[in-house]
Amino acid sequence: MLIQVSLNDTQVGFWEGTKFVARLRELKTGSNPVLLAVDMGAGHGGSSGRYDAMRELAFSQAFELWQMGISH
């Protein structure tokens, strides 16, 4: 599971995502990862700007491919 939070989110504080990840890690029983990604410059809607938004999407998709066992 990949949880992404933004430091400058005015709708949901970044601490909410970090608390959620901590609780998930505490309760999880399997070996699947629970990862937290913090974007230091993004707001509630994610990164702004074309290239930042594409980089954020690529990061999420790379995580999905990794979890499916697809590499290179």
Phi, psi and omega in degrees: 000135178244119177253124180246129178233160179239135182296325184260022180289121180272351182265318182228120180295144181300332180294335178296315178294322180291322176295320179298314179296317179300318179292318178299316179296324180294322186266345186291147182244343182267188181259002179293141183284150170238106186250148177241127176242124181249120176267117186284347184239353186274165176249205185296323182273010182094195182291144175257158184093141185302311186287324177294319179295320178293322179295320178295317178296317179298322178298313179297317181291325176296321176298315179300314179296320178299318180291335176274356179083017181263125178222157180044000000 
